[in-house]
Amino acid sequence: MGRQIIKQPNGKYCIFSSIVDSITFYHMEEQDIINEWVEESKKEIENKVKEIISELNEGKKPYYQFTKSYEEIIQTIKEIHGAKEVKKIRKAIEG
């Protein structure tokens, strides 16, 4: 994982990083750690979404052989759920 939550003598927590072999955060409460990790995860997710959208806009296949077009997903929905569901979806998306 690269990091550990360590309980400090004062009852609060610090984060030890095995990457830098030192404490990266100290005097943290549980919610502080949650907030920090949520923010890190949010940044990772934002970067991944931007990367996928960029690849789609460039005509690339971000999901490799599993990348589907709009028409391909419409066909899949039709096969599984029927034409009525496709009509409802098309109306919601296409107006």
ChimeraX attribute file (.defattr): number of C-alpha atoms within 10 A of each C-alpha:
attribute: neighborCount
match mode: 1-to-1
recipient: residues
	/A:1	6
	/A:2	9
	/A:3	15
	/A:4	13
	/A:5	16
	/A:6	15
	/A:7	15
	/A:8	13
	/A:9	7
	/A:10	7
	/A:11	11
	/A:12	13
	/A:13	20
	/A:14	19
	/A:15	19
	/A:16	18
	/A:17	16
	/A:18	13
	/A:19	9
	/A:20	10
	/A:21	10
	/A:22	11
	/A:23	15
	/A:24	12
	/A:25	15
	/A:26	16
	/A:27	13
	/A:28	18
	/A:29	13
	/A:30	10
	/A:31	9
	/A:32	13
	/A:33	17
	/A:34	12
	/A:35	11
	/A:36	12
	/A:37	12
	/A:38	12
	/A:39	12
	/A:40	11
	/A:41	12
	/A:42	12
	/A:43	12
	/A:44	11
	/A:45	12
	/A:46	10
	/A:47	11
	/A:48	12
	/A:49	12
	/A:50	11
	/A:51	13
	/A:52	15
	/A:53	13
	/A:54	13
	/A:55	14
	/A:56	15
	/A:57	10
	/A:58	9
	/A:59	9
	/A:60	13
	/A:61	15
	/A:62	15
	/A:63	11
	/A:64	8
	/A:65	7
	/A:66	8
	/A:67	12
	/A:68	14
	/A:69	11
	/A:70	7
	/A:71	9
	/A:72	11
	/A:73	13
	/A:74	18
	/A:75	15
	/A:76	13
	/A:77	16
	/A:78	15
	/A:79	11
	/A:80	10
	/A:81	11
	/A:82	12
	/A:83	14
	/A:84	11
	/A:85	14
	/A:86	18
	/A:87	13
	/A:88	12
	/A:89	14
	/A:90	12
	/A:91	10
	/A:92	9
	/A:93	8
	/A:94	7
	/A:95	7
